[in-house]
């Protein structure tokens, strides 16, 4: 998989908060990006890569048919805070085929908060992983980061990567992989199933619905410039001939939103960041805990009835 290169454009960011804003980087434009690639036997047979400075929505897709059929698509929306990505491989007929489809989507937004406080946020992800053979791997990755870029002249270097001072000012980072393997022992040297951010699942019978919620809580200072970045990756891989599809379908949406602003408001570079974002539902209780609470509620009802009968 190729590295996603981000390009930048120059602009000034003005804010209208009650608390005076600090100087903003001159490349502090909101940006959305998409990356799609279909690969067969290490040849890129379908590829798209788009970066959109100062644009709140983006979408991209790629497909190719040869000794396999690969499809991938990605879309992103800053106003809703949503990211969508999907990748699939099917119809692999040649034994020595290496077929892969990858989709990446993400956004970056610059924000300033009105009050020094603690801000909570979450990135909720749900979708489907499917494998049909031992030679299949299906993956999704979600990540969210926050950087304090106050008084930096630029956020990005000329090569598109974050400048060293940007990375050194990371305030929060959370990411997680879920990988579904057909084989018991993955042969990918880049996979570490013992790492806390890696969730490895084995066996074709484990295909189905997967979800995760990345949460964060950070202390922010009024008037300082922050960069929030979110990303969603899907990847489908087959190494040999096999029937059935291998897919990572997360086109139903990864959703970011603030869950508690701690009494603050925020201004964004786009002016519309999260303006149409739905509220994230509370994280559901584990089934065992829900049953226990229900049982305790039942005990309370019985106790009240007995007390009334005795009186």
C-alpha positions as CSV (number, residue, x, y, z in Angstrom):
1,X,0.0,0.0,0.0
2,X,1.3,3.4,-0.9
3,X,1.7,6.2,1.7
4,X,-0.9,8.9,1.5
5,X,0.8,12.1,0.6
6,X,-1.0,15.3,1.7
7,X,-0.6,18.5,-0.2
8,X,-1.3,21.9,1.1
9,X,-2.5,25.4,0.0
10,X,-1.9,28.7,1.8
11,X,-4.5,30.7,3.5
12,X,-5.1,32.7,6.7
13,X,-7.5,31.6,9.4
14,X,-9.6,34.3,11.1
15,X,-11.7,33.7,14.2
16,X,-14.4,35.6,16.0
17,X,-14.3,34.2,19.5
18,X,-14.7,36.2,22.7
19,X,-11.3,35.1,23.7
20,X,-8.6,36.5,21.3
21,X,-7.2,33.7,19.1
22,X,-3.5,33.1,18.8
23,X,-1.7,33.3,15.5
24,X,-2.7,30.6,13.1
25,X,-0.4,28.7,10.7
26,X,-0.6,30.2,7.2
27,X,-1.5,26.7,5.8
28,X,-4.4,26.3,8.3
29,X,-7.0,25.3,5.8
30,X,-9.5,22.6,6.5
31,X,-8.9,19.7,4.2
32,X,-10.5,16.4,3.1
33,X,-8.7,13.5,1.4
34,X,-9.5,10.2,-0.2
35,X,-7.2,7.4,-1.4
36,X,-8.3,4.3,-3.3
37,X,-6.2,1.6,-4.8
38,X,-6.7,-1.8,-6.5
39,X,-3.7,-3.9,-6.9
40,X,-3.1,-7.2,-8.6
41,X,0.3,-9.1,-8.5
42,X,1.9,-5.9,-7.2
43,X,0.6,-3.9,-10.2
44,X,-1.7,-0.9,-9.5
45,X,-4.5,-1.6,-11.9
46,X,-6.9,1.1,-10.5
47,X,-5.9,4.0,-8.4
48,X,-7.2,7.4,-7.2
49,X,-5.8,9.9,-4.7
50,X,-7.3,13.3,-4.0
51,X,-6.6,16.0,-1.5
52,X,-9.0,18.9,-1.2
53,X,-7.8,22.0,0.7
54,X,-10.7,24.2,1.9
55,X,-13.3,21.7,0.7
56,X,-15.7,20.1,3.2
57,X,-16.7,17.0,1.2
58,X,-14.8,14.5,-1.0
59,X,-15.3,11.1,-2.7
60,X,-13.3,8.8,-4.8
61,X,-13.6,5.2,-6.2
62,X,-11.5,2.8,-8.1
63,X,-12.2,-0.6,-9.7
64,X,-10.5,-3.1,-12.0
65,X,-11.2,-6.5,-13.5
66,X,-8.5,-8.9,-14.7
67,X,-7.6,-12.2,-13.0
68,X,-9.6,-10.7,-10.1
69,X,-12.2,-8.0,-9.6
70,X,-11.4,-5.3,-7.1
71,X,-13.4,-2.4,-6.0
72,X,-12.9,0.4,-3.4
73,X,-14.5,3.7,-2.6
74,X,-14.1,6.4,0.0
75,X,-16.0,9.5,1.0
76,X,-15.8,12.1,3.7
77,X,-17.9,15.1,5.0
78,X,-16.6,17.7,7.4
79,X,-20.0,19.1,8.1
80,X,-21.3,15.8,9.4
81,X,-18.0,14.5,10.7
82,X,-18.5,11.3,8.8
83,X,-16.0,9.0,7.0
84,X,-17.0,6.1,4.7
85,X,-14.7,3.5,3.2
86,X,-15.1,0.1,1.6
87,X,-12.9,-2.4,-0.3
88,X,-13.5,-5.8,-1.8
89,X,-11.8,-8.5,-3.9
90,X,-13.7,-11.3,-5.8
91,X,-13.4,-13.7,-8.8
92,X,-9.8,-14.6,-8.2
93,X,-9.1,-17.4,-10.7
94,X,-5.3,-17.8,-10.8
95,X,-3.4,-19.7,-8.1
96,X,-0.5,-17.2,-7.9
97,X,-2.7,-14.1,-7.7
98,X,-2.0,-11.4,-5.2
99,X,-5.0,-9.1,-5.2
100,X,-5.7,-6.2,-2.8
101,X,-8.1,-3.3,-2.6
102,X,-7.5,-0.4,-0.2
103,X,-9.6,2.7,0.6
104,X,-8.5,5.5,2.9
105,X,-10.5,8.6,3.8
106,X,-10.1,11.4,6.3
107,X,-10.4,15.0,7.2
108,X,-8.4,17.7,9.0
109,X,-9.9,20.7,10.7
110,X,-8.5,23.7,12.6
111,X,-10.6,24.7,15.7
112,X,-10.4,27.3,18.5
113,X,-12.3,27.0,21.7
114,X,-13.9,29.8,23.6
115,X,-13.2,28.6,27.1
116,X,-10.3,26.7,28.8
117,X,-12.0,23.4,29.7
118,X,-12.0,19.7,29.2
119,X,-13.4,18.5,25.9
120,X,-14.6,14.9,25.3
121,X,-15.0,13.4,21.8
122,X,-15.6,10.1,20.1
123,X,-15.1,8.4,16.8
124,X,-17.7,5.6,16.4
125,X,-17.1,3.0,13.6
126,X,-19.2,0.1,12.5
127,X,-19.3,-2.2,9.4
128,X,-18.7,-5.7,8.1
129,X,-15.6,-7.8,7.6
130,X,-15.9,-10.9,5.4
131,X,-13.5,-13.6,4.3
132,X,-14.2,-16.8,2.5
133,X,-10.9,-18.6,2.5
134,X,-7.8,-19.2,4.5
135,X,-5.9,-17.0,2.1
136,X,-8.0,-13.9,2.9
137,X,-7.5,-11.0,5.2
138,X,-10.0,-8.1,5.8
139,X,-9.0,-5.1,7.8
140,X,-10.4,-1.8,9.1
141,X,-8.5,0.9,10.9
142,X,-9.8,4.1,12.5
143,X,-7.8,6.9,14.1
144,X,-8.3,10.4,15.6
145,X,-5.6,12.8,16.7
146,X,-5.5,16.4,18.1
147,X,-2.5,18.8,17.8
148,X,-1.8,22.2,19.4
149,X,-0.5,24.2,16.4
150,X,-0.6,27.6,18.1
151,X,2.0,30.0,16.7
152,X,3.4,27.5,14.2
153,X,4.2,29.2,10.9
154,X,3.2,26.1,9.0
155,X,1.7,22.7,9.9
156,X,3.0,20.8,6.8
157,X,6.4,20.4,5.3
158,X,6.9,20.7,1.5
159,X,6.7,16.9,1.2
160,X,3.2,16.9,2.6
161,X,4.0,15.3,5.9
162,X,3.5,17.0,9.3
163,X,6.5,19.2,10.2
164,X,8.4,17.9,13.3
165,X,7.1,20.6,15.6
166,X,3.5,19.6,14.6
167,X,4.1,16.0,15.7
168,X,5.9,17.1,18.8
169,X,2.8,19.1,19.8
170,X,0.4,16.1,19.6
171,X,-2.1,16.4,22.5
172,X,-4.1,13.2,21.9
173,X,-3.9,10.1,19.6
174,X,-6.1,7.0,19.5
175,X,-6.2,4.4,16.7
176,X,-7.2,0.8,16.4
177,X,-7.0,-2.0,13.9
178,X,-9.4,-4.9,13.5
179,X,-8.0,-7.6,11.2
180,X,-9.8,-10.8,10.2
181,X,-7.5,-13.6,9.1
182,X,-8.3,-16.9,7.4
183,X,-5.1,-18.4,8.8
184,X,-4.4,-19.0,12.5
185,X,-1.0,-17.3,12.2
186,X,-0.7,-14.2,10.1
187,X,2.4,-14.0,7.9
188,X,2.3,-10.2,7.7
189,X,5.5,-8.8,9.4
190,X,3.7,-5.5,10.0
191,X,1.0,-7.1,12.2
192,X,1.5,-7.3,15.9
193,X,-1.5,-9.0,17.5
194,X,-0.1,-8.5,21.0
195,X,-0.3,-4.7,20.6
196,X,-3.2,-3.1,22.5
197,X,-4.4,-1.3,19.4
198,X,-4.5,-4.5,17.3
199,X,-7.5,-6.7,17.4
200,X,-6.8,-10.0,15.5
201,X,-9.7,-12.4,14.7
202,X,-9.1,-15.7,13.0
203,X,-11.3,-18.0,10.9
204,X,-13.8,-17.6,8.1
205,X,-16.6,-18.3,10.6
206,X,-15.8,-14.9,12.3
207,X,-17.1,-12.9,9.3
208,X,-19.7,-10.5,10.2
209,X,-20.5,-7.2,12.0
210,X,-17.8,-5.3,13.8
211,X,-17.8,-2.0,15.7
212,X,-15.5,0.1,17.8
213,X,-15.6,3.5,19.6
214,X,-12.4,5.6,20.0
215,X,-12.9,8.1,22.8
216,X,-10.7,11.0,24.0
217,X,-10.7,13.6,26.7
218,X,-8.3,16.6,26.5
219,X,-7.7,19.9,28.3
220,X,-7.9,22.8,25.9
221,X,-6.9,26.4,26.4
222,X,-9.1,29.2,25.2
223,X,-7.9,30.9,22.0
224,X,-5.2,28.4,21.1
225,X,-5.2,26.8,17.6
226,X,-5.9,23.1,17.5
227,X,-5.8,20.7,14.5
228,X,-8.2,17.7,14.7
229,X,-7.5,14.8,12.2
230,X,-9.6,11.7,11.7
231,X,-9.0,8.8,9.3
232,X,-10.7,5.5,8.2
233,X,-8.9,2.7,6.3
234,X,-10.4,-0.5,4.8
235,X,-8.4,-3.2,3.1
236,X,-9.3,-6.5,1.4
237,X,-6.5,-9.0,0.6
238,X,-6.4,-12.4,-1.1
239,X,-3.2,-14.3,-1.8
240,X,-4.2,-17.1,-4.2
241,X,-7.3,-18.4,-6.1
242,X,-10.5,-18.9,-4.1
243,X,-14.2,-18.6,-4.4
244,X,-16.3,-16.0,-2.6
245,X,-15.6,-12.4,-1.7
246,X,-13.2,-10.8,0.8
247,X,-14.4,-7.4,1.8
248,X,-14.3,-4.7,4.4
249,X,-17.5,-2.7,4.1
250,X,-17.6,0.4,6.3
251,X,-19.6,2.5,4.0
252,X,-22.3,2.8,6.6
253,X,-20.1,5.5,8.3
254,X,-17.6,6.3,10.9
255,X,-18.9,9.2,12.9
256,X,-16.9,11.8,14.9
257,X,-18.4,14.3,17.3
258,X,-17.8,16.1,20.5
259,X,-19.6,14.3,23.3
260,X,-19.0,17.1,25.9
261,X,-17.6,20.5,25.2
262,X,-17.3,21.4,28.9
263,X,-19.4,24.5,28.5
264,X,-17.2,25.9,25.6
265,X,-18.1,26.7,22.0
266,X,-15.7,26.4,19.1
267,X,-14.9,28.1,15.9
268,X,-13.6,26.2,12.9
269,X,-11.6,27.1,9.8
270,X,-14.4,25.9,7.5
271,X,-17.1,27.6,9.6
272,X,-19.3,24.5,9.2
273,X,-17.4,21.8,11.0
274,X,-19.9,19.3,12.6
275,X,-22.7,21.7,11.8
276,X,-24.8,18.7,10.6
277,X,-23.3,16.0,12.8
278,X,-25.8,13.7,14.6
279,X,-25.4,13.2,18.3
280,X,-23.4,10.0,19.1
281,X,-25.5,7.5,21.0
282,X,-24.1,6.5,24.4
283,X,-21.9,3.5,24.5
284,X,-24.2,0.6,25.4
285,X,-23.8,-1.3,28.6
286,X,-22.4,-4.9,28.5
287,X,-25.2,-7.4,28.4
288,X,-24.3,-8.8,31.8
289,X,-24.4,-5.4,33.4
290,X,-27.7,-4.5,31.8
291,X,-29.2,-7.7,33.2
292,X,-27.8,-7.0,36.7
293,X,-29.3,-3.5,36.7
294,X,-32.6,-4.8,35.5
295,X,-32.6,-7.4,38.2
296,X,-31.8,-4.8,40.8
297,X,-34.7,-2.7,39.5
298,X,-37.0,-5.7,39.8
299,X,-35.9,-6.2,43.4
300,X,-36.6,-2.6,44.2
301,X,-40.1,-2.9,42.7
302,X,-40.9,-6.0,44.8
303,X,-39.6,-4.4,47.9
304,X,-41.8,-1.3,47.4
305,X,-44.9,-3.5,46.9
306,X,-44.2,-5.5,50.0
307,X,-43.8,-2.3,52.0
308,X,-47.1,-1.0,50.8
309,X,-48.8,-4.3,51.6
310,X,-47.4,-4.3,55.2
311,X,-48.6,-0.7,55.7
